[in-house]
Amino acid sequence: MATAPTKTTTTAAKKESSGSGSSLFATLTIPLCLTVAILIYIFILGDPSHFKGGDNHGDPADGDIFGTVYKGGVLVPLVMSYVLMVIVFSIERFIVIGKASGTSSVDAFVRKVQGSLSAGNIDAAAAECDKQKGSVANVIKAGLKKYKEMENEATLDVDQKTLAIQKDIEEATALEMPMLEQNLTIIATLVSIGTLTGLLGTVIGMIKAFAELSGAATNTSKLSSAISEALVNTALGIFTSASSIVMYNVFTSKIDSLTYAIDETGFSIVQTFAASHKNK
């Protein structure tokens, strides 16, 4: 006889599917960003209109930023792809974390649930979870469901029941929260490789510049091109790292806020149960 899947198994399967989808998104996004960056480099930055005489092998037109960036060399599209990745993964994380927060303010939701708990109205608290939706509401609802189950449990004492509720909340949190941290490692990695790739471009440009200076007759056009390569890569690398750091800190702060809301409400659930059953 077939056995119906348990809640934990079903939820785990759902989170595994979500994780696979996130991995697929990352797998597709990285090469796509690199491709887009190469196309921008060749067809937009390298357009002849940005250069003197209409030749992208020559000097950039006076004050033309596109031509100047193009002269940064072959590492420019690579660093540009990092910038695109920061943008795309940041948008993706905003969407995911926004859905996890639910339909309204998490703080307002927590206050409503705590108010219902204080009034001893568990059904009203569960109804608030249904309205809120998202990962935070899912975890709280799991704790409330366990709360109601423990009220009808006759074989355990109060301490065992409160421990069971707490454990159920922790398990639900362990299933929900890792989804929010997916792809953050990519943003964190871009902090380092953005700087290192920019530094590599800087070194290559400076090598070319010193090689030109060491020659018998210095070609000012080639010298300025080498210096441009060094400075453009430096600027792009710094921009990539700075934007990655900012976005990483924004998302970790949001995740910490959601985790705190879960911990706070979970503690309220456990304390409410213990207080209402301590004399029973």
C-alpha positions in Angstrom: 0.0 0.0 0.0 1.4 3.4 -1.0 2.3 5.8 1.7 1.5 9.5 1.4 4.5 11.7 1.5 5.2 13.5 4.8 5.2 17.3 5.1 8.9 17.4 5.5 9.5 15.1 2.5 7.2 17.2 0.3 8.7 20.5 1.4 12.2 19.2 0.9 11.3 18.1 -2.6 9.9 21.5 -3.3 13.1 23.2 -2.1 15.3 20.8 -4.0 13.3 21.7 -7.2 13.7 25.4 -6.3 17.5 24.9 -5.8 17.8 23.2 -9.1 16.0 26.0 -10.8 18.3 28.6 -9.2 21.4 26.6 -10.3 20.0 26.4 -13.9 19.5 30.2 -13.8 23.1 30.8 -12.7 24.4 28.3 -15.3 22.5 30.2 -18.1 23.1 33.7 -16.8 26.9 33.6 -16.6 27.6 32.7 -20.3 24.8 34.9 -21.4 26.3 37.9 -19.6 29.7 37.2 -21.1 28.1 36.9 -24.6 26.2 40.2 -24.2 29.4 42.0 -22.9 31.4 40.8 -25.9 28.7 42.0 -28.3 28.5 45.4 -26.6 32.3 45.7 -26.7 32.5 44.8 -30.5 29.4 46.5 -31.9 28.8 49.5 -29.5 32.1 50.4 -27.9 34.0 49.4 -31.1 31.8 51.3 -33.5 34.0 53.3 -35.9 32.0 56.5 -35.1 33.8 56.6 -31.7 37.2 56.9 -33.3 39.2 59.5 -35.2 39.1 58.8 -38.9 36.4 56.1 -38.4 39.1 53.5 -37.6 38.8 51.6 -34.2 42.4 50.7 -34.4 43.3 54.4 -34.1 42.8 56.9 -31.3 39.3 57.5 -29.7 37.5 60.7 -30.8 38.1 63.6 -28.4 36.0 63.1 -25.3 34.4 59.9 -26.5 34.1 57.6 -23.5 33.0 54.6 -25.6 36.1 54.7 -27.7 38.3 55.2 -24.6 36.7 52.1 -22.9 37.2 50.1 -26.1 40.9 50.8 -25.9 41.0 49.1 -22.6 41.7 45.8 -24.4 40.4 42.3 -24.5 39.8 42.1 -20.7 37.2 44.9 -20.9 34.3 42.6 -22.1 35.2 40.1 -19.3 35.0 42.8 -16.6 31.8 44.2 -18.2 30.3 40.7 -18.0 31.0 40.8 -14.2 29.0 44.1 -14.0 26.1 42.5 -15.9 26.2 39.5 -13.6 26.0 41.8 -10.5 23.0 43.5 -12.1 21.2 40.3 -13.1 21.8 38.4 -9.9 20.8 41.4 -7.8 17.5 41.7 -9.6 16.9 37.9 -9.1 17.7 38.1 -5.4 15.4 41.2 -5.0 12.6 39.2 -6.5 13.3 36.0 -4.5 13.7 37.8 -1.1 10.7 40.0 -1.9 8.5 36.8 -2.4 10.0 35.3 0.8 9.0 38.4 2.8 5.4 38.1 1.7 2.6 40.4 0.5 3.0 43.0 3.2 5.5 44.4 5.8 7.2 41.6 7.7 7.2 43.7 10.9 3.5 44.4 10.6 2.9 40.7 10.0 4.9 39.7 13.1 2.9 42.2 15.2 -0.4 40.8 14.0 0.7 37.2 14.7 2.0 38.1 18.2 -1.3 39.9 18.9 -3.3 36.9 17.9 -1.1 34.7 20.1 -1.5 37.0 23.1 -5.2 36.7 22.6 -5.0 32.9 22.5 -6.4 32.9 18.9 -4.2 30.4 17.1 -6.6 30.2 14.1 -6.4 34.0 13.6 -2.6 33.8 13.6 -2.7 31.0 11.0 -5.1 33.1 8.9 -2.6 35.9 9.0 0.0 33.5 7.6 -2.3 32.5 4.8 -2.7 36.2 3.9 1.0 37.0 4.2 2.4 34.1 2.2 6.2 33.7 1.6 8.9 31.9 3.5 8.5 33.7 6.8 4.7 33.0 6.9 5.4 29.3 5.9 7.7 28.8 8.8 5.4 30.5 11.3 2.4 28.5 10.0 4.4 25.3 10.5 5.0 26.3 14.1 1.3 27.1 14.6 0.2 23.8 13.1 2.5 21.9 15.5 1.1 24.1 18.3 -2.4 22.8 17.6 -1.1 19.2 17.3 0.6 19.4 20.7 -2.7 20.7 22.3 -4.2 17.3 21.5 -1.1 15.3 22.4 -1.7 13.5 25.7 1.5 11.4 26.0 4.0 14.2 26.4 4.6 16.7 29.1 4.7 20.5 28.6 8.4 20.7 28.2 8.4 17.9 25.6 5.6 19.6 23.7 7.3 23.0 23.6 10.5 21.3 22.5 8.6 19.6 19.7 7.2 22.9 18.5 10.6 24.6 18.6 12.1 21.7 16.7 9.4 21.9 14.0 10.0 25.7 13.6 13.8 25.1 13.3 13.2 22.4 10.6 10.9 24.6 8.6 13.5 27.4 8.8 16.2 25.1 7.7 14.1 24.2 4.6 13.1 27.8 3.8 16.0 30.1 4.5 18.8 28.5 2.4 16.8 29.3 -0.7 17.4 33.0 0.0 21.2 32.6 0.1 21.5 30.9 -3.3 23.6 32.9 -5.8 24.9 35.2 -3.1 28.2 33.3 -3.3 28.4 34.4 -7.0 28.0 38.1 -6.0 30.5 37.6 -3.2 33.0 36.0 -5.6 32.6 38.9 -8.1 34.0 41.2 -5.3 37.4 39.4 -5.6 37.6 38.5 -9.2 36.4 41.9 -10.3 39.4 43.5 -8.5 41.8 40.9 -9.7 40.8 41.0 -13.3 40.9 44.8 -13.3 44.4 44.6 -11.7 45.5 42.1 -14.4 44.4 44.6 -17.1 46.2 47.3 -15.3 49.4 45.3 -15.2 49.1 44.4 -18.9 48.6 48.0 -19.8 51.5 49.2 -17.8 53.8 46.5 -19.3 52.8 47.8 -22.8 53.4 51.4 -21.7 56.9 50.7 -20.3 57.8 48.6 -23.3 56.8 51.6 -25.6 58.8 54.0 -23.4 61.9 51.7 -23.6 62.0 51.9 -27.4 64.2 54.2 -29.4 61.4 56.3 -30.6 58.2 56.5 -28.5 54.9 56.3 -30.3 52.6 58.5 -28.3 49.5 56.9 -29.8 50.6 53.5 -28.6 51.7 54.8 -25.3 48.3 56.5 -24.6 46.5 53.4 -25.7 48.5 51.3 -23.2 47.8 53.8 -20.4 44.1 53.8 -21.3 44.1 50.0 -21.1 45.6 50.2 -17.6 43.2 52.8 -16.3 40.0 51.6 -17.9 40.5 48.1 -16.5 41.3 49.6 -13.1 38.1 51.7 -13.1 35.9 48.8 -14.3 37.4 46.4 -11.7 36.9 48.9 -8.8 33.3 49.6 -10.0 32.5 45.8 -10.1 33.9 45.2 -6.7 32.2 48.2 -5.1 28.8 47.4 -6.5 29.2 43.7 -5.6 30.0 44.6 -2.0 27.1 47.0 -1.7 24.6 44.5 -3.1 25.9 41.6 -1.0 25.6 43.6 2.2 22.0 44.7 1.2 20.9 41.1 0.7 22.6 39.7 3.8 20.9 42.5 5.8 17.5 41.6 4.3 18.0 37.9 5.1 19.1 38.7 8.6 15.9 40.7 9.1 13.8 37.8 7.9 15.6 35.4 10.1 15.2 37.7 13.1 11.4 37.9 12.4 11.2 34.1 12.3 13.1 33.7 15.5 11.1 36.4 17.3 7.7 35.0 16.3 8.9 31.4 16.9 9.9 32.3 20.4 6.5 33.9 20.9 4.8 30.7 19.8 6.8 28.6 22.2 6.4 30.9 25.1 2.7 31.3 24.5 2.2 27.5 24.5 4.4 27.0 27.6 2.5 29.8 29.5 -0.9 28.5 28.6 -0.2 24.9 29.5 2.2 25.2 32.5 -0.6 24.4 35.0 -2.2 21.6 33.0 
